[in-house]
Amino acid sequence: MRAFHDPHKPIATCISAICDDCAVSKTLHCHFTFRDLLYFLLIVSPSFLIGGVGIYHRSGWWLIPWLVIIIGYFGFVEIRVMCSHCPHYAEEGSSLKCWANYGAPKMRRYRPGPR
């Protein structure tokens, strides 16, 4: 089993049979690697760590609602509002295989439209 989708196979929403000479690849990042995931985590982790440290210094008890809000937003709201429109959401399986929300459960159907 691969962590990310096969880089030689088009994603589910693609109309092409192969990825060679794909014009869309210049505007849409179709295939992700573990390196892309690490890069993303290195960018977003400092703000969460600094925010957590700042909240902990104010009061350790405030970390609980802060974590609940983070998990609630990024685990449910963001997936419903943003991820369900992404072409990667249409891929097979019950969890996402993208760099930003890898492993997050697909709780809704794929919605390609603007709303």
Secondary structure, DSSP 4 states (H G I P E B T S, - for coil): --SS--TTS--TT-S-S--TT-SGGGTS-----HHHHHHHHHHHHHHHHHHHHHHHHH-GGGHHHHHHHHHHIIIIIHHHHTGGGSGGGGSSSSB--SSSSTT-B--S----S--
